[in-house]
């Protein structure tokens, strides 16, 4: 069960009231609020489609990852060792 604070509920209520007031004004014919409502709908549609695309890519990646039998091969951290250092660390006294 997620914990929702009173502050979160208050912010959600204010945002919902602003959205409702914007929708009502857009319904009454105020052109600015029609544009604001249209932009909110476009943004929500974009983020919804992006979430769906992410989920599709995630499912495909999970299916491909399960089929790969040697997914640990070539991984420098697979055996718990650090990879070899390419650059020698600086001495703190050289600073």
C-alpha positions as CSV (number, residue, x, y, z in Angstrom):
1,X,0.0,0.0,0.0
2,X,1.6,3.3,-1.0
3,X,1.8,6.0,1.6
4,X,0.1,9.2,0.5
5,X,0.6,12.3,2.6
6,X,-1.9,15.0,3.3
7,X,0.3,17.4,1.3
8,X,0.1,15.1,-1.8
9,X,-3.6,14.9,-1.5
10,X,-3.9,18.7,-1.2
11,X,-1.7,19.2,-4.3
12,X,-3.7,16.7,-6.3
13,X,-7.0,18.3,-5.2
14,X,-5.7,21.8,-6.3
15,X,-4.5,20.4,-9.7
16,X,-7.9,18.6,-10.2
17,X,-9.8,21.8,-9.4
18,X,-7.6,23.8,-11.8
19,X,-8.2,21.2,-14.5
20,X,-12.0,21.2,-13.8
21,X,-12.1,25.0,-14.0
22,X,-10.1,25.0,-17.2
23,X,-12.5,22.4,-18.7
24,X,-15.5,24.4,-17.7
25,X,-14.1,27.6,-19.1
26,X,-13.2,25.8,-22.3
27,X,-16.7,24.5,-22.5
28,X,-18.1,28.0,-22.2
29,X,-16.1,29.0,-25.3
30,X,-13.0,30.8,-23.8
31,X,-10.4,30.3,-26.6
32,X,-7.3,30.5,-24.3
33,X,-8.7,27.7,-22.1
34,X,-9.5,25.6,-25.2
35,X,-5.9,25.9,-26.2
36,X,-4.7,25.0,-22.7
37,X,-7.0,22.0,-22.6
38,X,-5.9,20.8,-26.0
39,X,-2.2,21.1,-25.1
40,X,-2.8,19.1,-21.9
41,X,-4.6,16.4,-23.9
42,X,-1.8,16.3,-26.4
43,X,0.8,16.0,-23.6
44,X,-1.1,13.3,-21.8
45,X,-1.5,11.4,-25.1
46,X,2.2,11.7,-25.8
47,X,3.2,10.4,-22.4
48,X,0.7,7.6,-22.6
49,X,2.0,6.4,-26.0
50,X,5.6,6.8,-24.7
51,X,4.7,4.6,-21.7
52,X,3.2,2.0,-24.0
53,X,6.3,2.0,-26.3
54,X,8.5,1.6,-23.2
55,X,6.5,-1.3,-22.0
56,X,6.6,-3.0,-25.4
57,X,10.4,-2.5,-25.5
58,X,10.8,-3.7,-22.0
59,X,8.8,-6.9,-22.6
60,X,10.8,-7.6,-25.8
61,X,14.1,-7.1,-23.9
62,X,13.0,-9.4,-21.1
63,X,12.1,-12.1,-23.6
64,X,15.4,-11.8,-25.5
65,X,17.4,-11.7,-22.2
66,X,15.8,-14.9,-21.0
67,X,16.7,-16.7,-24.3
68,X,20.3,-15.7,-24.1
69,X,22.2,-18.5,-22.3
70,X,25.6,-16.8,-22.1
71,X,24.4,-13.3,-20.9
72,X,27.1,-13.3,-18.2
73,X,29.9,-14.0,-20.7
74,X,32.1,-11.0,-21.2
75,X,30.8,-9.2,-18.1
76,X,33.7,-8.0,-16.0
77,X,31.6,-8.1,-12.9
78,X,30.2,-11.6,-13.3
79,X,32.9,-13.2,-11.1
80,X,32.9,-10.4,-8.5
81,X,36.2,-8.9,-9.6
82,X,36.8,-5.3,-10.8
83,X,37.9,-4.8,-14.4
84,X,41.5,-4.0,-15.0
85,X,42.4,-0.3,-14.6
86,X,43.4,1.5,-17.8
87,X,44.7,4.6,-16.1
88,X,46.9,4.5,-13.0
89,X,45.2,6.3,-10.0
90,X,46.7,9.6,-8.9
91,X,48.7,9.9,-5.7
92,X,47.0,12.2,-3.2
93,X,50.4,13.9,-2.5
94,X,50.8,14.9,-6.2
95,X,47.9,17.4,-6.0
